Amino acid sequence: MIKKVFISLGIVLLLSFASCGGGSSKEAKDFLQKILQLVGIPQTIVVNVCQDSNRDGICGGLELQAKVSINNGDSVDDIWAKITASKDGKYFLETYDETLPILLELQDISKVNYDNGKFTLNFNGFTTKEPNEIKELSILESMIDANFLRVEDVEDIRNINNKEALNQYYEDLLNALEQNINKLREKGLSSSQAVIESLRYKAKELLNNDIKTKIPKDLDSCENDNCIDNILTPLYNDLLITDEEAEAIKIKINTPTTITGKVKSALTKEIIQNATIKLYKGDTLLSETKSNSIGEYIFESISGYDNYHIVISQIGYSDVEYSNIEVLEHEIKHLETILQVDNEHLGIGTIEGIITNAMTGKGEANLKINFRKGINSNDGEIVSSTETYENGVYSISNLDAGNYTAEINGEGYQTTYITVTVIGGITNENQNGTINPLLPTGEIRIVLSWGEYPYDLDSHLTGPIENSNDRFHIYYGSKGNIENSPYSNLDVDDTNSYGPETITIVKKINGVYRYSVHNFSADSSEIKDNSYYYGLSNSNAKVKVFNDKGLVFETSVPNGEGTLWTVFEIEGHEVIPINRLSLIDSNTKYDDLFKLNNLEIDDSSLIINLPNK
């Protein structure tokens, strides 16, 4: 049954997917009355519900499914009378395609200063075709559908018994969203950018304030308004974006979405200039560029997409295809170095390597390795297979020259993929890889690997300490603790090339985690030559992040000078790429380091005067 009384506070719209079979409007009304629940739409807000047929994020005229203008105290019959029929006389859900996204377009002229008060929340379509599936259209659900929150994060707050507190909480979510939209629109962001960045920010703050457990428990214990205000007022203030934070978001939004990498000879490892690199989306050629004097190529100002591929060609070398490239909006995506085989080394070649356990650094026997042609080819035809034997060693001699993706499987391990290169007529050694043991729910593992040089790269992880304003620093000199705070540990410290170097987080504390890679070999060198300035950039270093579901993030070292690579931050459920190189030595100054959220954007100061190994 649908509630006859509506509370004027937050936004929660529950829709259920079912087929009305093209029935009459009366049947549609009867059906809608059973499944439509509007809770807490504030007075004067207009709500348009759309199916996003062309996936442009805008409610187009032909996409409009329901239009509801809500006034305080409206009954179900009042709302039904305001629902606009579609052009062919059908009502919402009679014509809904469960595979399409849903848009909730809101208009609040009294509080939103831009776009005639309009802003839009985006939702995924229905996940199944079950007739009674419920889809909640709410600010919380929009954060879940954007992967900023998880369902389990909000279960307790949705189910608290103190309805007055819950209503105030929903109202605060809406008010903070509208204020943040105004703040970000003032900085020049579009409406859609302002909404998504506000949701991203709010999700992080909700997690930092422990919306999963503490806030619901505290609110349920409240017996008066003062208690509710004492809990929700500080939370509300944390949900508001400051001017400084808005400026940082603007800088990020203005970063062009970019794909970049380097091209080198597979045999000599020397750079290849003037190679042709073509960028495709499906079968459509989007752009074409050349590798420059340092072998680098760049595609700028492209759109975020999860299935680009590039083809690299150069006279005298075999072509290379790099598939399944995912790049987020405003991300600078650094691809692994592409190694081209010259025409004099085509034909059959042999590769050898070792597959090591990320937790122990030791080789693992009895692992299955499947090979597919191309880089990052995680599916498709398997052209050959082999297994690892004692100490994780493998060897295979029946592959044509070129690049291959090796899929590595084993009982008790997460499937992983590495790139190997076959050079005709020779044995290409050290085609090594790392396999990650299965992780319990909630754990995170960071795995660093690199080439033969430099010999020693080091992992550094900083993060919040439980019940403290200080931050921990895990590295070879302070390896951490998994039983107590910081609930993180350096599992493997490799000092003799290749890696892996592994850190595991067994319990994540609310706050910002930052991971960096330092070129210890350069720090211990007295000669500042090219290996000092470019050793890290030329190391072919890769970082992968895993959780219990598998690989969630990977990146390769950027191009340029630097002995410290600030790789990423983790806040909430997001891995946020940074990918910046910086030169660190005893004379480095820190007064001018850019700060974000009162935290240094890197951990440069911690790299000075490290202890000897």
ZAKEGU-940585 format. One line per field, with one value per residue (C-alpha): x, y, z; residue in three letters. Coordinates in nm, 4 decimals. Layout:
N
X: c(X/...)
Y: c(Y/...)
Z: c(Z/...)
base: c(Ala/...)
***
This chain:
613
X: c(0.0000/0.1101/0.1331/-0.1342/0.0773/0.4015/0.6841/0.8450/1.2150/1.4457/1.4154/1.3349/1.1401/1.0772/0.9922/0.9293/0.9843/0.6984/0.5143/0.1618/0.1116/-0.0079/-0.3191/-0.5565/-0.4812/-0.6982/-0.4860/-0.1745/-0.3049/-0.3972/-0.0581/0.1272/-0.0568/0.0791/0.4415/0.5068/0.6132/0.7192/0.8706/0.9733/0.9756/1.0040/0.7315/0.7697/1.0169/0.9247/1.0292/1.0641/1.1363/1.2927/1.4435/1.7663/1.7071/1.9988/2.2197/2.2953/2.2110/1.9276/1.5509/1.4496/1.0896/1.0298/1.1970/0.9674/0.7893/0.6440/0.6256/0.5339/0.5038/0.4836/0.3261/0.3518/0.0892/-0.0086/-0.1882/-0.1425/-0.4503/-0.3146/0.0147/-0.1545/-0.3568/-0.0329/0.1418/0.1663/0.0799/0.3219/0.2337/0.0718/-0.1319/0.0822/0.2151/0.5553/0.6777/0.4369/0.6991/1.0132/1.3204/1.4961/1.8357/1.8363/1.9540/1.6909/1.7095/1.5490/1.5341/1.4657/1.3827/1.4183/1.4313/1.4313/1.7716/1.9588/2.0929/2.1722/1.9899/1.6518/1.6980/1.7308/1.9696/1.9609/2.0456/2.1499/2.0634/2.1388/1.8585/1.6974/1.9402/1.6925/1.3588/1.1851/0.8309/0.8621/1.2078/1.2284/1.4451/1.4993/1.5634/1.7353/2.0521/2.1900/2.1072/2.2676/2.5932/2.5645/2.4973/2.8018/3.0115/3.0877/2.8996/2.8013/2.4622/2.6000/2.7259/2.3726/2.1682/2.1723/2.0928/1.7997/1.6588/1.6927/1.3820/1.4104/1.2122/1.2486/1.6255/1.6038/1.3909/1.6376/1.9223/1.7540/1.6808/2.0460/2.1573/1.9371/2.0314/2.4023/2.3695/2.2007/2.4561/2.7458/2.5933/2.5867/2.9468/3.0800/2.8737/3.0329/3.3692/3.2542/3.1570/2.8607/2.5462/2.6244/2.9841/2.8685/2.6222/2.8638/3.1517/2.9199/2.8003/3.1610/3.2602/2.9583/3.0126/3.3693/3.2564/2.9757/3.2255/3.4746/3.1983/3.1170/2.7714/2.7839/2.7727/2.8291/2.5902/2.2888/2.3560/2.3866/2.0734/1.8656/1.9583/1.8385/1.5284/1.5058/1.5795/1.8928/2.0488/1.9689/2.1069/2.4283/2.4921/2.3679/2.4882/2.8612/2.7909/2.6040/2.8934/3.1332/2.9158/2.9601/3.2406/3.4679/3.6069/3.9508/3.8053/3.5917/3.9037/4.0819/3.7821/3.7903/4.1581/4.0816/3.7850/3.9985/4.2541/4.2050/4.1350/4.4587/4.6183/4.9978/5.2887/5.6247/5.7469/6.0791/6.2652/6.1998/6.5592/6.7675/6.5190/6.6092/6.3328/6.1512/6.0778/5.8073/5.6136/5.2506/4.9960/4.6270/4.3496/4.0260/3.6876/3.5455/3.6181/3.6189/3.9539/3.9427/4.2919/4.6442/4.9771/5.3532/5.6016/5.8294/6.2055/6.1831/5.9515/5.6445/5.2966/4.9954/4.6225/4.4606/4.1060/3.9373/3.6270/3.6284/3.5642/3.6313/3.7211/3.9696/4.2448/4.5561/4.7649/5.1364/5.3287/5.6724/5.8703/6.1022/5.8975/5.5966/5.2677/5.1446/4.7835/4.7004/4.3372/4.0755/4.2077/3.9907/4.0344/3.8217/3.7070/3.9878/4.2374/4.5857/4.6182/4.9781/5.0051/5.2871/5.5812/5.5178/5.8030/5.8150/5.9985/6.2140/6.1675/6.5072/6.3801/6.0487/5.9761/5.9637/6.1237/6.1461/6.0450/6.1316/6.0303/5.9247/5.5751/5.5964/5.3498/5.2719/5.2559/5.5831/5.7927/5.8623/5.7977/5.4801/5.4646/5.1630/5.0136/4.8405/4.9481/4.7407/4.8751/4.6732/4.8096/4.8443/4.8776/4.5936/4.4040/4.2185/3.9749/3.9590/4.1571/4.4226/4.7165/4.9280/4.9510/5.2062/5.2518/5.5002/5.7217/5.9553/6.0208/5.7615/5.9763/5.8130/5.9408/5.7640/5.9154/5.6298/5.5201/5.5732/5.7552/5.5409/5.3583/5.1281/4.8995/4.9697/4.6697/4.7883/4.5560/4.5922/4.3798/4.3619/4.4767/4.3123/4.3500/4.6087/4.7421/5.0923/5.2509/5.5331/5.7398/5.8699/6.1753/6.2372/6.5489/6.6482/6.5437/6.3923/6.4415/6.2875/5.9336/5.8238/5.4889/5.3177/5.0039/4.7924/4.6400/4.2655/4.1760/3.9147/3.6340/3.7540/4.1249/4.3300/4.6640/4.9064/5.1637/5.4635/5.6730/5.9405/6.2268/6.5929/6.6951/6.7035/6.7715/6.5755/6.2397/6.0548/5.6872/5.5669/5.2145/5.0844/4.7403/4.5228/4.5899/4.2903/4.1780/4.4583/4.5242/4.8683/4.9457/5.1354/5.4212/5.4835/5.8071/6.1126/6.2154/5.8699/5.6779/5.3511/5.1186/4.8122/4.6868/4.6727/4.6766/4.7642/4.6264/4.8603/5.1882/5.4786/5.4714/5.7667/6.0604/6.2528/6.6021/6.7232/6.5103/6.1696/5.9728/5.7182/5.7019/5.3711/5.1630/4.8395/4.5722/4.3644/4.1384/4.0802/4.0383/3.8332/4.0609/4.3103/4.5660/4.8522/5.0850/5.4208/5.7218/6.0760/6.3883/6.6137/6.8939/6.9086/6.9007/7.2058/7.3973/7.6560/7.6437/7.3478/7.3356/7.0463/6.9926/6.9365/6.6902/6.5180/6.5823/6.2347/6.0632/6.2567/6.1997/5.8794/5.7307/5.3665/5.1357/4.8251/4.5603/4.3439/4.0468/3.8447/3.6767/4.0032/4.1976/4.0486/4.3281/4.6491/4.8888/5.2386/5.5074/5.4803/5.7445/5.9830/6.2400/6.1823/6.2977/5.9548/5.6380/5.3208/5.0907/4.7422/4.5268/4.2458/3.9559/3.6242/3.5887/3.7742/4.1280/4.2207/4.5082/4.7778/5.0689/5.3163/5.6958/5.9107/6.2830/6.3633/6.7020/6.8396/6.7953/6.4282/6.2056/5.8475/5.7047/5.5393/5.3967/5.0374/4.7982/4.4560/4.2149/4.4973/4.7069/5.0222/4.9538/5.2646/5.4816/5.8094/5.9156/5.9140/6.1687/6.4472/6.7219/6.5830/6.7723/7.0161/6.9135)
Y: c(0.0000/0.3554/0.5984/0.8670/1.1176/1.2539/1.3973/1.7113/1.6385/1.4360/1.2705/0.9013/0.7690/0.3952/0.2410/-0.1220/-0.2810/-0.4812/-0.5134/-0.3802/-0.5501/-0.2266/-0.2185/0.0668/0.3828/0.2539/-0.0612/0.1539/0.3684/0.0678/-0.0860/0.2366/0.2847/-0.0494/0.0133/0.3878/0.5434/0.9069/0.9975/1.3441/1.5456/1.9060/2.1532/2.3376/2.0844/1.9514/1.5937/1.4536/1.0820/0.9704/0.6660/0.7828/0.6313/0.8083/0.7960/1.1681/1.2312/1.4707/1.4259/1.4701/1.5386/1.1895/1.0274/1.1813/0.9070/1.0856/1.4466/1.5174/1.8582/1.7951/2.0181/1.9694/1.7207/1.5822/1.2478/0.9618/1.0740/1.4305/1.3071/1.0707/1.3576/1.5397/1.2521/1.3320/1.0554/0.9812/1.0728/0.7350/0.7429/0.5068/0.5792/0.5300/0.1685/0.0482/0.1430/0.1244/-0.0562/-0.2139/-0.1961/0.1850/0.4320/0.6257/1.0017/1.1974/1.5612/1.8016/2.1709/2.3919/2.7549/2.8769/2.7197/2.6341/2.9446/2.7957/2.6307/2.7585/2.5574/2.2234/1.9397/1.5680/1.2509/0.9471/0.5868/0.2492/0.0524/-0.2445/-0.5304/-0.8123/-0.8651/-0.9843/-0.8364/-0.7038/-0.5519/-0.2220/0.0652/0.3495/0.6886/0.8812/1.0754/0.7757/0.5415/0.7752/0.7528/0.3732/0.3559/0.5807/0.3346/0.6001/0.4039/0.0409/-0.0961/-0.2207/0.1296/0.2685/-0.0274/0.0834/0.4506/0.3519/0.1289/0.3441/0.3579/0.7289/0.8588/1.2206/1.1832/1.0016/1.2796/1.5436/1.3388/1.3203/1.6918/1.7646/1.5484/1.7464/2.0882/2.0083/1.8822/2.2049/2.4269/2.2299/2.2554/2.6339/2.6386/2.4251/2.6005/2.9279/2.7681/2.6995/2.3336/2.2161/2.1012/1.7316/1.7805/1.9696/1.6954/1.4033/1.5789/1.6778/1.3183/1.1950/1.4430/1.3694/0.9942/1.0341/1.2558/1.0172/0.7317/0.9448/1.0182/0.6441/0.6545/0.2746/0.2189/0.5105/0.7730/0.5345/0.4000/0.7493/0.8783/0.5815/0.6559/1.0192/1.1135/1.4834/1.7397/1.8690/1.5248/1.4928/1.8397/1.7679/1.4705/1.5965/1.9598/1.8696/1.6049/1.8577/2.1043/1.8301/1.7642/2.1218/2.1882/2.4780/2.7366/2.5744/2.2307/2.3663/2.5152/2.1780/2.0068/2.2690/2.1950/1.8234/1.8805/2.0981/1.8184/1.6790/1.3067/1.1632/0.8357/0.8329/0.5884/0.5076/0.2928/0.1078/-0.1662/-0.5092/-0.6152/-0.3094/-0.1223/0.1951/0.4459/0.4358/0.7764/0.8535/0.5338/0.5720/0.5205/0.5000/0.5270/0.3333/0.3137/-0.0110/-0.0093/0.3718/0.5490/0.8485/0.9909/0.9325/1.0550/0.9898/0.9003/1.1948/1.2257/1.0386/0.7697/0.9195/0.9465/1.1375/1.1412/1.4386/1.5682/1.2360/1.1057/0.8660/0.5163/0.1552/-0.0104/0.1928/0.0151/0.1412/0.0030/0.0863/0.0577/0.1616/0.0740/-0.2165/-0.3397/-0.5647/-0.3989/-0.4111/-0.3952/-0.2779/-0.3627/-0.2977/0.0420/0.1992/0.5679/0.7715/1.1264/1.3744/1.0913/1.0869/0.7172/0.5932/0.2722/0.0223/0.0667/-0.0904/-0.3082/-0.3544/-0.6475/-0.5559/-0.7435/-0.9147/-1.0988/-1.2381/-1.6107/-1.8479/-1.7473/-1.8664/-1.6875/-1.7773/-1.6283/-1.6782/-1.6349/-1.5330/-1.5189/-1.1537/-1.2313/-1.4242/-1.3166/-1.6848/-1.8700/-2.0800/-2.4145/-2.5736/-2.2521/-2.2583/-1.9898/-1.9183/-1.6910/-1.4576/-1.2384/-0.8658/-0.6473/-0.6488/-0.9184/-1.0685/-1.2724/-1.4316/-1.7120/-1.8875/-1.9561/-2.1611/-2.2726/-2.3947/-2.4443/-2.3314/-2.5918/-2.5867/-2.2364/-2.0821/-2.1119/-2.1467/-2.1678/-2.1845/-2.2125/-2.2338/-1.8678/-1.6340/-1.3080/-1.0329/-0.9271/-1.1604/-1.1376/-1.4209/-1.5228/-1.6873/-1.9123/-2.1292/-2.2687/-2.0192/-1.7269/-1.4416/-1.4656/-1.2166/-1.0939/-0.9864/-0.8815/-1.0925/-1.0310/-1.3006/-1.2160/-1.4527/-1.6694/-1.5969/-1.6752/-1.3687/-1.4154/-1.2475/-1.2405/-1.2463/-1.2025/-1.1989/-1.3814/-1.2642/-1.5019/-1.4657/-1.1849/-1.1871/-0.9318/-0.5830/-0.6390/-0.4483/-0.5504/-0.3232/-0.4940/-0.3197/-0.4809/-0.3421/-0.4368/-0.5184/-0.1566/0.0127/-0.2725/-0.1327/0.0441/0.0887/0.1026/0.3705/0.3806/0.6524/0.6693/0.7443/0.6063/0.4875/0.7426/0.9819/1.2838/1.1469/0.9382/0.6116/0.5502/0.1932/0.1178/-0.1082/0.0630/0.0350/-0.2587/-0.2090/-0.4396/-0.6355/-0.7185/-0.3592/-0.0093/0.0642/-0.2807/-0.2727/-0.4454/-0.4492/-0.8175/-0.8233/-0.5816/-0.6698/-0.5233/-0.7184/-0.6076/-0.7086/-0.7219/-0.7912/-0.5399/-0.5868/-0.4060/-0.5466/-0.3413/-0.5814/-0.3183/0.0220/0.3216/0.6201/0.8780/0.9205/0.6520/0.7518/0.5148/0.6152/0.4474/0.5705/0.4941/0.3834/0.2989/0.6629/0.7880/0.5785/0.6912/0.9691/1.0341/1.2269/1.1051/0.9908/0.6854/0.9202/1.1492/0.8961/0.5602/0.5435/0.6551/0.3936/0.1135/-0.0199/-0.0103/-0.1126/-0.0895/-0.3049/-0.2809/-0.5802/-0.6370/-0.9526/-0.9201/-0.8924/-0.6171/-0.2706/-0.0407/-0.0563/0.1986/0.2310/0.4800/0.8180/0.9698/1.2337/1.3172/1.1922/0.9761/0.9700/0.8506/0.9496/0.6842/0.7132/0.7869/0.5769/0.7602/0.5934/0.3190/0.5112/0.4682/0.8178/0.8287/1.0929/0.9615/1.2427/1.2252/1.4535/1.4849/1.4365/1.4899/1.6462/2.0002/1.9674/2.2431/2.1733/2.5147/2.5428/2.1918/2.2025/2.0966/1.9379/1.8830/1.9907/1.6940/1.7204/1.5945/1.3759/1.2360/1.3915/1.4952/1.1323/1.0278/1.2488/1.0771/0.7257/0.4600/0.2299/-0.1249)
Z: c(0.0000/-0.0639/0.2221/0.2151/0.4081/0.2689/0.4747/0.3368/0.3704/0.1404/-0.1980/-0.2203/-0.5179/-0.5306/-0.8666/-0.9471/-1.2882/-1.4329/-1.7593/-1.7773/-2.1108/-2.2735/-2.0571/-1.9991/-1.8063/-1.5201/-1.5004/-1.5119/-1.2278/-1.0160/-1.0831/-1.0115/-0.6843/-0.5662/-0.6552/-0.6522/-0.3267/-0.3028/0.0299/0.1376/-0.1870/-0.0660/-0.1531/-0.4871/-0.6343/-0.9777/-1.0545/-1.4067/-1.4459/-1.7751/-1.9370/-2.0979/-2.4425/-2.6116/-2.2994/-2.3072/-1.9404/-2.0294/-2.0131/-2.3767/-2.4763/-2.6161/-2.3155/-2.0529/-1.8611/-1.5605/-1.4486/-1.0894/-0.9233/-0.5490/-0.2890/0.0837/0.2060/-0.1370/-0.1256/-0.3685/-0.5622/-0.5764/-0.7179/-0.9628/-1.1000/-1.1784/-1.3567/-1.7265/-1.9717/-2.2528/-2.6102/-2.6817/-2.3610/-2.1586/-1.8132/-1.6612/-1.6431/-1.9116/-2.1717/-1.9609/-2.1029/-1.8054/-1.9791/-1.9991/-1.7345/-1.5387/-1.4895/-1.2091/-1.3160/-1.0293/-1.0397/-0.7329/-0.8428/-0.4833/-0.4028/-0.7245/-0.8975/-1.2387/-1.5296/-1.4137/-1.0945/-1.2767/-1.1963/-1.2738/-1.0808/-1.2837/-1.2000/-1.3488/-1.5099/-1.3398/-1.2890/-1.3433/-1.5156/-1.2033/-1.1909/-0.8353/-0.8458/-0.6574/-0.7765/-0.5341/-0.6928/-0.4150/-0.3491/-0.1613/-0.4490/-0.7017/-0.5019/-0.5024/-0.8773/-0.9355/-0.7269/-0.4659/-0.1979/-0.1564/-0.0556/0.2756/0.3588/0.3841/0.5068/0.8706/0.8030/0.5791/0.8512/1.1629/1.3805/1.4549/1.1555/1.2593/1.2472/0.9126/0.7659/0.8812/0.7351/0.3914/0.3996/0.4788/0.1844/-0.0525/0.0862/0.0763/-0.2815/-0.3925/-0.2170/-0.3646/-0.7125/-0.6768/-0.5505/-0.8362/-1.1027/-0.9843/-1.0685/-1.4245/-1.4004/-1.6046/-1.4271/-1.4792/-1.3646/-1.0556/-0.9600/-1.0030/-0.8234/-0.5390/-0.5045/-0.5109/-0.2401/-0.0214/-0.0400/0.0865/0.3723/0.4668/0.4854/0.6799/0.9326/0.9567/0.8039/0.7932/1.1715/1.4081/1.2685/1.2454/1.5945/1.7446/1.5673/1.6804/2.0401/2.0199/2.2166/2.1300/1.8580/2.0284/2.0134/1.6432/1.5696/1.7619/1.5347/1.1987/1.2087/1.2072/0.9412/0.7269/0.7515/0.6406/0.3344/0.2109/-0.0368/0.0623/-0.1821/-0.1680/-0.2353/-0.5199/-0.6777/-0.6532/-0.8174/-1.0946/-1.1592/-1.1855/-1.4172/-1.6447/-1.6843/-2.0357/-2.0542/-2.1921/-2.3016/-2.3148/-2.3297/-2.4883/-2.7782/-2.7635/-2.9464/-2.7958/-2.8665/-2.7698/-2.5459/-2.7385/-2.8109/-3.1442/-3.2958/-3.5503/-3.4895/-3.5978/-3.3213/-3.4129/-3.1543/-3.2149/-3.0487/-3.1796/-3.5521/-3.5729/-3.6066/-3.3700/-3.3884/-3.5126/-3.3770/-3.3888/-3.1159/-3.0423/-2.9864/-2.6545/-2.7912/-2.6245/-2.7741/-2.6401/-2.7175/-2.5421/-2.4961/-2.5571/-2.3795/-2.0850/-2.2245/-2.1293/-2.4590/-2.6616/-2.8482/-3.0235/-3.3094/-3.3303/-3.6564/-3.7827/-4.0936/-4.0156/-3.7174/-3.6691/-3.5712/-3.2116/-3.0900/-2.7364/-2.6438/-2.3731/-2.2646/-1.9961/-1.9174/-1.6778/-1.7461/-1.6625/-1.6094/-1.7598/-1.8436/-1.8553/-2.0566/-2.0212/-2.2580/-2.5982/-2.7287/-3.1055/-3.2631/-3.5645/-3.8922/-3.8598/-3.5511/-3.6735/-3.6615/-3.3646/-3.0349/-2.6762/-2.3577/-1.9996/-1.6672/-1.3081/-1.1649/-0.7997/-0.5122/-0.4325/-0.0580/-0.0275/-0.3249/-0.3972/-0.7218/-0.7464/-0.9269/-1.1011/-1.2349/-1.5761/-1.8272/-2.1401/-2.4147/-2.6394/-2.9174/-2.8386/-2.5279/-2.2728/-2.4666/-2.1733/-2.3814/-2.7237/-2.8842/-2.6746/-2.9069/-2.6661/-2.3024/-2.0507/-1.6743/-1.4138/-1.2557/-0.9552/-0.8144/-1.0476/-1.3605/-1.7028/-2.0589/-2.3946/-2.7438/-2.9956/-3.0248/-3.3179/-3.2506/-3.0997/-2.7854/-2.5938/-2.2943/-2.0507/-1.8383/-1.5155/-1.3119/-1.0055/-0.7247/-0.4397/-0.6594/-0.8447/-1.2221/-1.3370/-1.6724/-1.7781/-2.1070/-2.2504/-2.5644/-2.7996/-3.0132/-3.3036/-3.2956/-2.9365/-2.5788/-2.4132/-2.0397/-1.7356/-1.8724/-1.5109/-1.3415/-1.0039/-0.8947/-0.6036/-0.3434/-0.2932/-0.0530/0.2248/0.1964/0.2897/0.2317/-0.0272/-0.1760/-0.3667/-0.5906/-0.7503/-1.0248/-1.2568/-1.4921/-1.4352/-1.3685/-1.1277/-0.8887/-0.5943/-0.6029/-0.2735/-0.1815/0.0615/0.2045/0.4362/0.5903/0.8930/1.2387/1.4363/1.7001/1.6074/1.3863/1.2948/0.9864/0.9602/0.7161/0.5986/0.4116/0.4462/0.7727/0.9346/0.7914/0.9802/1.1719/1.0619/1.4125/1.5368/1.3872/1.1088/1.0070/0.7059/0.6305/0.3843/0.2892/0.0471/0.0046/-0.3116/-0.3593/-0.6656/-0.9621/-1.0977/-0.7718/-0.6461/-0.3647/-0.1869/0.0771/0.2208/0.4001/0.6121/0.7709/0.6169/0.8480/0.7302/0.5720/0.2881/0.2014/-0.0289/-0.2131/-0.3629/-0.5234/-0.4506/-0.6534/-0.3674/-0.6102/-0.7235/-0.3650/-0.2810/-0.5932/-0.5748/-0.9517/-1.0873/-1.4449/-1.6653/-1.4470/-1.1523/-1.3286/-1.5569/-1.3920/-1.2400/-1.5611/-1.7625/-1.5109/-1.6736/-1.3239/-1.2876/-0.9873/-0.9439/-0.6708/-0.5797/-0.3513/-0.2829/-0.6259/-0.8208/-0.9947/-0.9321/-1.0521/-1.2501/-1.3935/-1.5361/-1.4419/-1.6215/-1.8470/-1.7162/-1.4493/-1.0987/-0.8111/-0.6397/-0.8114/-0.6254/-0.7697/-0.6174/-0.3163/-0.1724/-0.0131/0.0538/-0.2055/-0.4767/-0.6020/-0.7226/-0.9763/-0.9185/-1.1293/-1.0719/-1.0730/-0.8565/-0.7872/-0.4202/-0.2553/0.0623/-0.0724/-0.1629/-0.0204/0.0909/0.1697/-0.1700/-0.1952/-0.3131/-0.0391/-0.0730/0.2160/0.4503/0.3355/0.1248/-0.2241/-0.1886/0.0889/-0.0262/0.3230/0.4371/0.1745/0.3116/0.5148/0.4904/0.6868/0.5111/0.4239)
base: c(Met/Ile/Lys/Lys/Val/Phe/Ile/Ser/Leu/Gly/Ile/Val/Leu/Leu/Leu/Ser/Phe/Ala/Ser/Cys/Gly/Gly/Gly/Ser/Ser/Lys/Glu/Ala/Lys/Asp/Phe/Leu/Gln/Lys/Ile/Leu/Gln/Leu/Val/Gly/Ile/Pro/Gln/Thr/Ile/Val/Val/Asn/Val/Cys/Gln/Asp/Ser/Asn/Arg/Asp/Gly/Ile/Cys/Gly/Gly/Leu/Glu/Leu/Gln/Ala/Lys/Val/Ser/Ile/Asn/Asn/Gly/Asp/Ser/Val/Asp/Asp/Ile/Trp/Ala/Lys/Ile/Thr/Ala/Ser/Lys/Asp/Gly/Lys/Tyr/Phe/Leu/Glu/Thr/Tyr/Asp/Glu/Thr/Leu/Pro/Ile/Leu/Leu/Glu/Leu/Gln/Asp/Ile/Ser/Lys/Val/Asn/Tyr/Asp/Asn/Gly/Lys/Phe/Thr/Leu/Asn/Phe/Asn/Gly/Phe/Thr/Thr/Lys/Glu/Pro/Asn/Glu/Ile/Lys/Glu/Leu/Ser/Ile/Leu/Glu/Ser/Met/Ile/Asp/Ala/Asn/Phe/Leu/Arg/Val/Glu/Asp/Val/Glu/Asp/Ile/Arg/Asn/Ile/Asn/Asn/Lys/Glu/Ala/Leu/Asn/Gln/Tyr/Tyr/Glu/Asp/Leu/Leu/Asn/Ala/Leu/Glu/Gln/Asn/Ile/Asn/Lys/Leu/Arg/Glu/Lys/Gly/Leu/Ser/Ser/Ser/Gln/Ala/Val/Ile/Glu/Ser/Leu/Arg/Tyr/Lys/Ala/Lys/Glu/Leu/Leu/Asn/Asn/Asp/Ile/Lys/Thr/Lys/Ile/Pro/Lys/Asp/Leu/Asp/Ser/Cys/Glu/Asn/Asp/Asn/Cys/Ile/Asp/Asn/Ile/Leu/Thr/Pro/Leu/Tyr/Asn/Asp/Leu/Leu/Ile/Thr/Asp/Glu/Glu/Ala/Glu/Ala/Ile/Lys/Ile/Lys/Ile/Asn/Thr/Pro/Thr/Thr/Ile/Thr/Gly/Lys/Val/Lys/Ser/Ala/Leu/Thr/Lys/Glu/Ile/Ile/Gln/Asn/Ala/Thr/Ile/Lys/Leu/Tyr/Lys/Gly/Asp/Thr/Leu/Leu/Ser/Glu/Thr/Lys/Ser/Asn/Ser/Ile/Gly/Glu/Tyr/Ile/Phe/Glu/Ser/Ile/Ser/Gly/Tyr/Asp/Asn/Tyr/His/Ile/Val/Ile/Ser/Gln/Ile/Gly/Tyr/Ser/Asp/Val/Glu/Tyr/Ser/Asn/Ile/Glu/Val/Leu/Glu/His/Glu/Ile/Lys/His/Leu/Glu/Thr/Ile/Leu/Gln/Val/Asp/Asn/Glu/His/Leu/Gly/Ile/Gly/Thr/Ile/Glu/Gly/Ile/Ile/Thr/Asn/Ala/Met/Thr/Gly/Lys/Gly/Glu/Ala/Asn/Leu/Lys/Ile/Asn/Phe/Arg/Lys/Gly/Ile/Asn/Ser/Asn/Asp/Gly/Glu/Ile/Val/Ser/Ser/Thr/Glu/Thr/Tyr/Glu/Asn/Gly/Val/Tyr/Ser/Ile/Ser/Asn/Leu/Asp/Ala/Gly/Asn/Tyr/Thr/Ala/Glu/Ile/Asn/Gly/Glu/Gly/Tyr/Gln/Thr/Thr/Tyr/Ile/Thr/Val/Thr/Val/Ile/Gly/Gly/Ile/Thr/Asn/Glu/Asn/Gln/Asn/Gly/Thr/Ile/Asn/Pro/Leu/Leu/Pro/Thr/Gly/Glu/Ile/Arg/Ile/Val/Leu/Ser/Trp/Gly/Glu/Tyr/Pro/Tyr/Asp/Leu/Asp/Ser/His/Leu/Thr/Gly/Pro/Ile/Glu/Asn/Ser/Asn/Asp/Arg/Phe/His/Ile/Tyr/Tyr/Gly/Ser/Lys/Gly/Asn/Ile/Glu/Asn/Ser/Pro/Tyr/Ser/Asn/Leu/Asp/Val/Asp/Asp/Thr/Asn/Ser/Tyr/Gly/Pro/Glu/Thr/Ile/Thr/Ile/Val/Lys/Lys/Ile/Asn/Gly/Val/Tyr/Arg/Tyr/Ser/Val/His/Asn/Phe/Ser/Ala/Asp/Ser/Ser/Glu/Ile/Lys/Asp/Asn/Ser/Tyr/Tyr/Tyr/Gly/Leu/Ser/Asn/Ser/Asn/Ala/Lys/Val/Lys/Val/Phe/Asn/Asp/Lys/Gly/Leu/Val/Phe/Glu/Thr/Ser/Val/Pro/Asn/Gly/Glu/Gly/Thr/Leu/Trp/Thr/Val/Phe/Glu/Ile/Glu/Gly/His/Glu/Val/Ile/Pro/Ile/Asn/Arg/Leu/Ser/Leu/Ile/Asp/Ser/Asn/Thr/Lys/Tyr/Asp/Asp/Leu/Phe/Lys/Leu/Asn/Asn/Leu/Glu/Ile/Asp/Asp/Ser/Ser/Leu/Ile/Ile/Asn/Leu/Pro/Asn/Lys)
***
